[in-house]
Amino acid sequence: MQAVKDVSFTLPKGAVLTILGPSGCGKTTLLRMIAGFDAPTSGEIFIQGQAVSSVPPHRRSIGMVFQKLALFPHMTAAENIAYPLKMRRFDPASIPDLVDRYLNIVQLAGMGDRRIHELSGGQQQRVAIARALSFSPDLLLLDEPLSALDKKLREEMQLEFRRIQQELAVTTINVTHDQREALVMSDEIIVMSDGVIQQADDPVRLYRQPSNRFVASFIGLTSLLRGTLVRIQGPDVTVRVGAGELHGRTAADGLSAGRPVESAIRAEQVRILGPDDPTGHFDNALQAVVVQQIFEGDRMVYQVRCPELGDALIFAFDHDPADRKRYRKNDTIQIGWNSRDLLVYEDSESRHL
Amino acid sequence: MTGSRSKTAVLWSVVWFNLITLSLPTIIILGASFTSGNIVQFPPDGFSLKWYGKLWLLEDFKAAFLRTVYVSVICTLISIPSGTLAAIALARYRIRFRTALQVYLLLPFTIPLVVSGLGMMIIFGEIRILGQLWPVGVALCVINLPFMIWAVSATVNALDPDLENAAANCGAPPLQAFLTVTLPAVMPGVITGALLMFILAFNEFLVSLFLTDARIVTLPVSIYNSIRSVITPDLAAVSVVYIVIAFVAVWLLDRLVGLELFLRSK
């Protein structure tokens, strides 16, 4: 079985790279190869210009925070943090100071004597981060360590980690399936699927300009519309979905009229208008019927059906639900968006036919 | 409300029934050992410690007791390295014939002790070690080893599978990682298993019956031999010695591992 097929990237010093992908996309395997637990069948990994494939894991200068933390249960928090220092033969006199320093960095000052099972989930997380950093590794690896925490604590730890990372300027590779975590924590994101890199970009570009349908649908709440290309002129395209024609843009090469395409529109780009509101300034305006409404506190999410587009389902956010009119199920409304927000891709499934 | 109350009542009566049936034999034997009369009876006929005094003077029982300790120590000492390593290997590493090995190591569970005892008697006779004391310890280790493996496996399975990788990541070479991380982390299981092995060996009767003769008889066999002649309250006193040892083991377990951990790991 091939978990990772063709992956190549370079990481600048001091940056945070997140490998983002659904479970089973090969991201953890990639991380384990970098740490040295698994060997790649072909290819080479360089750390600071040195090929490391023949270097056993304990000789690599890599700190890792494991998925289930893998803290040593028979040691205290301080002993856990001191362990890599002892194993890497730091001057014994300097170890207590270093342990104190890292306990301070992760805000666990005075808790060094606690046993691991006496610490809360978030505190264990901090010990694991301190253990991975205490020996100043060249590279830090994070294997979804935050995934087991509840949402609030997870978001807290994401910011906390970002603070620690910037304070120490340690080069980091993070692996996650959580798109929010990737966007919050990273300087650079690689989206992986089926062992292949789908896109590598900075968070903003990745979000605004997804380079294919997988990336577009994996990040953000995106509606996909299947159709045929009608006209193409540079990046501007017109597609037919059901009985309707939509205007969008594309970055794909080699598209020509008549080709099956998929168009992606993000929920926050879709505006909701009452049945009689003027729609003049939208490049695309459609009649739609509300299928369901989901209240998420800070926003209302509508799922609407467009008869004109062959009953395609489209998600739309309505921010500030307190102020705006709320639409009920089966209400007829209008939706609209601008052509620059409708991204058109070659239909990936029909390509294989 | 009434429903939950009657449920509580049923549960408590089950608990008490279990407690009483489990502890009644122990209470009776405890009481009988303090009798001042000359026969085993309950309630005891008066109170005295004379049977304990008499037990102390019985050289046969004292020798049998020491032999049993010796045998149990041998059994425990062999089981600690073999059981621990087997359990770690079976639970952690993708070794060849893993299932077959697992079945093989747990085989003693399924074979009646009479069969094991007879088999070992023949083998020990063949290689001319029958009649010595140390082979009894080896035999007891063989038949009880599944308990040791079981106790250690329970701890190993509860460990994070990445624990050794974490040690390597911290810079520990493989042997160092095993000694400083894996072994200490499975220690609660090793202690549990070792105490279990000691108690089981201390109590073991059937296999010992096959492997011992009059010169090297162990305590359970010695008790059995005495019952066949005449039952005096000193036997009750010997049984109390057993109860005390069992309590010491539980106390040790609590001190070293924590009973909570022990009960959870099962």
Interface residues (C-beta under 8 A of the other chain):
Chain A: A35 G36 F37 P56 P57 H58 R59 I62 G63 M64 F66 Q67 K68 L69 A70 L71 F72 P73 H74 Y83 P84 M87 R88 R131 A132 F135
Chain B: L159 D160 P161 D162 L163 N165 A166 A167 A168 N169 C170 G171 A172 P173 P174 Q176 A177 T180 V181 P184 A185 M187
